[in-house]
Amino acid sequence: MQMQLLAAGLLMILIGIAHSAIGEILIFRQLRAGTIVPLLAPQPLRERHLRILWANWHLCSVLGWGLAALLILFARSPDLPAHALHIRIIAIATFAGSMLVLFATKGRHPGWLGLLVAAVLAWLGQSGA
């Protein structure tokens, strides 16, 4: 088993859980009117904008979990070199996401660091292939 890929996958699962849970607590909780999907849109947003913001917020977590599942699957593969390109793509996309969060928040949001660590672990895992 490739431990760096396993660690990257597990870290991405944790990042997704934290992202969804903390977003619900800090952002979406106060925008609910007894519904799952928040409907109390603050100005200048409309309800439809809030709905898609909420969906996209959790979409990030779901897609992260999908990438995490692939990394964990690749970590267990007996033929790791066959997956090196796929792992590189995941590592580069995760790195790009990290840099996007770093730039957009001027480094004030901790998500960039977790994504960077996951990207580096994935990259190192594929280079051991």
C-alpha positions in Angstrom: 0.0 0.0 0.0 1.2 3.5 -0.9 0.9 5.3 2.4 1.3 8.9 1.0 -1.6 8.4 -1.4 -3.6 6.9 1.5 -2.8 9.9 3.7 -3.7 12.3 0.9 -7.1 10.5 0.4 -7.9 10.5 4.1 -6.9 14.1 4.4 -9.2 15.1 1.5 -12.1 13.2 3.2 -11.4 15.2 6.4 -11.2 18.5 4.5 -14.6 17.8 2.8 -16.2 17.0 6.1 -14.8 20.1 7.7 -15.8 22.2 4.7 -19.4 21.1 4.7 -19.9 21.1 8.5 -18.2 24.4 9.2 -20.0 26.0 6.2 -23.3 24.8 7.5 -22.6 26.2 11.0 -21.0 29.5 10.1 -22.8 30.5 6.9 -25.9 28.5 6.1 -27.5 27.9 9.5 -28.8 31.4 9.9 -30.2 31.4 6.4 -32.6 28.5 7.0 -36.4 28.7 7.5 -36.8 25.1 8.7 -35.7 23.6 5.4 -32.6 21.7 4.4 -31.8 24.1 1.6 -31.4 27.7 2.9 -34.0 30.1 1.6 -33.5 33.3 3.6 -31.2 35.1 1.1 -29.5 38.2 2.4 -29.5 41.3 0.1 -28.5 41.6 -2.7 -28.9 37.8 -3.2 -32.1 36.2 -4.2 -33.4 32.8 -3.1 -32.3 31.1 -6.3 -28.8 32.5 -5.8 -28.6 31.1 -2.3 -29.8 27.7 -3.4 -27.1 27.4 -6.0 -24.4 28.8 -3.6 -25.5 26.1 -1.1 -25.4 23.4 -3.7 -22.0 24.4 -5.0 -20.7 24.7 -1.5 -21.4 21.0 -0.9 -20.5 20.0 -4.4 -16.9 21.0 -3.6 -17.0 18.5 -0.7 -18.6 15.7 -2.8 -16.1 16.1 -5.6 -13.3 16.1 -3.0 -14.6 12.9 -1.6 -14.6 11.4 -5.1 -11.0 12.4 -5.6 -10.2 11.0 -2.2 -11.8 7.7 -3.1 -9.6 7.5 -6.2 -6.5 8.2 -4.2 -7.3 5.5 -1.7 -8.1 3.1 -4.5 -4.8 3.9 -6.2 -2.9 3.6 -2.9 -4.1 0.0 -2.7 -3.3 -0.8 -6.4 -0.7 -3.5 -7.1 0.1 -1.7 -10.3 0.7 1.9 -9.1 2.7 3.0 -12.2 -0.4 2.4 -14.3 -2.1 5.2 -12.3 0.7 7.7 -12.1 -0.9 10.1 -14.7 -4.3 10.0 -12.9 -2.6 10.7 -9.6 -0.6 13.6 -11.2 -3.9 15.1 -12.5 -5.5 14.9 -9.0 -2.4 16.4 -7.4 -2.2 19.3 -9.9 -6.0 20.0 -9.6 -5.7 19.9 -5.8 -2.7 22.2 -5.9 -4.6 24.6 -8.2 -7.5 24.6 -5.7 -5.1 25.3 -2.9 -3.6 28.3 -4.7 -7.1 29.6 -5.6 -8.1 29.6 -1.9 -4.8 31.1 -0.9 -5.1 33.9 -3.4 -8.8 34.6 -2.9 -8.6 34.7 0.9 -5.1 36.3 1.1 -4.0 33.2 3.1 -6.6 33.8 5.9 -8.6 30.7 5.2 -6.9 27.5 6.4 -8.3 25.4 3.6 -5.4 26.2 1.2 -2.9 24.6 3.6 -4.8 21.3 3.9 -5.3 21.2 0.1 -1.6 21.9 -0.4 -0.6 19.1 1.9 -2.9 16.7 0.2 -1.5 17.8 -3.2 2.1 17.3 -2.1 1.3 13.9 -0.6 -0.4 12.8 -3.8 2.5 14.0 -5.9 5.0 12.3 -3.7 2.9 9.1 -3.8 2.8 9.0 -7.6 6.5 9.7 -7.9 7.2 6.6 -5.8 5.3 4.7 -8.5 
